[in-house]
Amino acid sequence: MMAEDLIDAKEYSFFLRGGTVLQRDGQPVRPPGAGWITDQAWDNVCELEKQIDHFAGLANSIQVNPNEWKRWFSSVQPDPEKAQLPGEWETKCEDVHDLKKMVILRCFRPDRVMYAIKNFINAYFKNTDYTVPKAVSI
């Protein structure tokens, strides 16, 4: 998909590795009362902003609208990987294969990444042949 220029190499790399913070000096302050955002999640958000220009303003959006982001984070119906991102981020992260949205999901909800990958594969191949186990007769 990278060879076909369908996904961005920096986004893909961040999706695989996340952000590593060596020094938190100068990092935006986590919103007050946002205990639902782990240190690791906030580090990932801040590093995502630094590493990929497209995500500039993400930390500020979370600081200004922490309740909207918490609703998305805590979403059950639909699951976070299917729920709309808060504010402008839904349209800002629209792309053919939702990799941008998956990158944000990876920051906050690594437990949901497997489901997002499954949806990603189903959308790309336009079927579930690669994600649904096949019955095997012996």
C-alpha positions in Angstrom: 0.0 0.0 0.0 2.9 2.3 0.6 4.3 1.5 -2.8 1.0 2.5 -4.3 1.1 5.7 -2.2 -2.1 4.7 -0.4 -0.8 5.2 3.1 1.8 7.6 4.5 5.0 6.0 5.7 5.3 8.3 8.8 1.7 7.5 9.9 2.3 3.8 9.3 5.6 3.9 11.3 3.9 5.8 14.2 1.0 3.3 14.1 3.5 0.4 14.5 5.8 2.0 17.1 3.9 4.9 18.8 5.8 7.8 20.2 8.8 7.6 22.6 9.2 10.5 24.9 12.6 11.0 26.4 11.9 14.3 28.0 8.5 15.8 28.9 9.8 19.4 29.2 7.7 21.6 26.9 5.0 19.0 26.5 1.5 20.4 26.5 -0.3 20.0 29.9 -2.9 17.2 30.2 -6.4 18.6 30.8 -7.4 18.8 34.5 -9.6 16.0 35.6 -8.6 13.8 32.6 -7.5 10.8 34.7 -8.8 8.6 31.9 -5.8 9.7 29.8 -2.9 7.6 30.8 0.7 9.0 30.8 1.5 6.8 27.8 -1.6 8.0 25.9 -0.7 11.6 26.5 2.9 11.0 25.5 1.7 9.4 22.3 -0.6 12.3 21.5 2.2 14.8 22.1 4.7 12.9 20.0 2.2 12.4 17.2 1.8 16.2 17.0 5.6 16.6 16.9 6.3 13.9 14.4 3.4 14.4 11.9 2.3 17.8 10.9 -1.2 16.6 10.0 -1.9 16.0 13.7 -0.9 19.5 14.8 -3.5 20.8 17.3 -4.6 17.4 18.6 -3.4 18.0 22.1 -5.1 21.4 22.1 -8.4 19.9 20.9 -8.2 17.4 23.8 -7.4 20.2 26.3 -10.4 22.4 25.0 -12.9 19.5 24.7 -11.9 16.8 27.2 -15.5 15.7 27.7 -16.0 15.0 24.0 -12.8 13.1 23.8 -13.7 11.1 26.9 -17.1 10.2 25.3 -15.2 8.9 22.3 -12.7 7.1 24.4 -15.4 5.4 26.5 -17.7 4.7 23.6 -19.3 1.2 23.6 -21.9 1.6 20.9 -20.4 2.2 18.5 -17.0 0.9 19.5 -14.2 3.6 19.5 -12.7 2.3 16.3 -16.1 2.9 14.5 -17.2 6.0 16.5 -16.7 9.5 15.1 -13.8 11.4 16.4 -14.6 14.6 18.3 -14.9 17.9 16.6 -13.0 18.6 13.4 -10.9 15.4 13.8 -13.4 13.1 12.1 -13.1 15.1 8.8 -9.4 15.8 9.4 -8.7 12.1 9.7 -10.8 10.9 6.7 -8.8 9.0 4.3 -9.5 6.0 2.0 -8.4 3.4 4.6 -8.8 5.3 8.0 -5.1 4.9 8.9 -5.1 8.4 10.4 -8.1 7.5 12.6 -6.3 4.3 13.6 -3.2 6.2 14.6 -5.3 8.3 17.1 -7.0 5.1 18.3 -3.6 3.6 18.9 -2.7 6.5 21.1 -5.6 6.1 23.4 -7.0 2.6 23.0 -4.4 0.1 22.1 -6.8 -2.6 23.3 -9.1 -1.7 20.3 -6.3 -1.7 17.6 -6.8 -5.3 16.6 -10.5 -4.6 15.8 -9.5 -1.5 13.8 -6.9 -3.5 11.8 -9.6 -6.1 11.1 -11.9 -3.4 9.8 -9.0 -1.9 7.8 -8.3 -5.2 6.1 -12.0 -5.9 5.4 -12.4 -2.4 3.8 -9.3 -2.8 1.7 -10.1 -6.2 0.3 -13.9 -5.5 0.3 -14.6 -8.8 1.9 -14.0 -10.8 5.1 -12.0 -13.7 3.6 -8.8 -12.7 5.5 -10.4 -11.9 8.8 -13.0 -14.6 9.5 -11.9 -18.0 10.4 -12.8 -20.7 8.0 -14.5 -23.9 9.1 -12.2 -26.9 8.5 -13.5 -30.4 8.2 -11.3 -33.3 9.1 
